[in-house]
Amino acid sequence: MIRERSISVHPHLEEQIKQKREEMIAVAMKEGIHSMNTLHISQDLDQLLNEQQWMRNQVITLK
């Protein structure tokens, strides 16, 4: 019997994503969406989201 695994792969990663998203929104509101700081934070967030998706794909593959 295969046990269902939670899609929540790594709580720490999810918290990092949440914090990075909040940081990006705050910087974008202060400096604008086209600022270099907003861009860099957005790229960091993209990397975290890619990592999360990769982990989810690994869990699905194991099922």
Buried (B, 14 or more C-beta within 10 A) or exposed (E): EEEEEEEEBEEEBEEBBEEBBEBBEEBBEEEEEEEEBBBEBBEBBEEBBEBBEEBBEEEEEEE
